[in-house]
């Protein structure tokens, strides 16, 4: 339960819609994962034990007095056919009264996507998109919360842009406690955790405030695959945040110019933000010297303060961007002489903070994190392909030398999507010799 709550990622929370301030009266639960657990366990699971499972329609009874669920899809996430008549009846049946909110479940599930079962596109399977359309048509005034169950991005452009969709949560594959995890996240408070001391676990003092979302995306959430290079392109440009030179797309950019990113790697919101100036703040970045050695590395400290209204966890992220290498510039691809990740995560730490609490963190950037690839290195690398002619130079890993941007914050620097915390940036000179 604790692991599932801490892994949950809050992607959208319009006007601080979540957490719910009190228990709801009526909740609609719609989508292929509303009642079934089969696709929420993940790949290579242990033997299922239904007596310990809590599906969504049972777990969300902690959130609402009544939960009216419909799976809509005929065969789970594949959703080949949708029960449009049943969904319309649920949404328009006046005898049930108006719902306080609608929870919609979408995603790939684990049955049809996994090892040797790649998803050929980012599109939602089958009739899932139609399901979303029907909800917007027949219940346009009821606020919607979207639950995503997948191991990779899916096309959610419509729900990201929709003002009716107040919140979006990505759960991955939460396992047997799926229903209880969702309930804890929606309510945003601890409640009473059953058998909380069976394993000596104290969610308050040791695990932090695990019921407040603090998960961060482990991948880049692209808008579509349009213009994406083939997976066989081992140059890996724009495949990941590390080689995406355009983290913010220029105005009027086309897919050939850059890849539109909905949510960047490392992104995730928190409930701990009520107004401008609240949330987590970073200050007092202390680097002993602005010129550092690539052969030694360097150490620095930074302070994080909780200016929000809740005790919560923050994930502090440290990124390093190479701006120049041996006199060449990143925007010119280092003149083809060198190769380095345009951005790399060199450190992170997840910390719990009470309101008003300040913590000083110490990070070490290691020499191996300051290595780059040189195609003009005057030595033969053991990493050269086996068919490389004897004595021919194919490049080597060398200590970098040039200018870098070090950033510390709750997400990557210079992003369109903000997590409402500041980012501290320092420009350093790295000496390779």
Secondary structure, 3 states (H helix, E strand, C coil): CHHHHHHCEEEEEHHHCCCCCCCEEEEEEEECCCCCCCCCCCCCCCCCCHHHCCCHHHHHHHCEEEEEEECCECCHHHCCCECHHHHHHHHHCHHHCCCCEEEEEEECCCCCCECCECCCCCCCCCCHHHHHHHHHHHCCCCCEEEEEECCCCCCCHHHHHCCCEEEEEECCCCCCCHHHHHHHHHHCCCCCCCCCCCCCCCCCCCCCCCCCCCCCCCCCEECCCCCCCCCCCCCCCCCCHHHCCCCCCCCCCCCCCCCCEEECCCCCECCCCCCCCCCEEEEEEEECCCEEECCCEEEEEEEEEECCCCCEEEEEEEEEEECEECCEEHHHHHHHCEECCCCEEEEEEEEEECCCCEEEEEEEECHHHHEEEECCCCCCCCCCCCCCCCCCCCCEEEECCEEEEEEEECCCCCCCCCCCCCEEEEEEEEECC
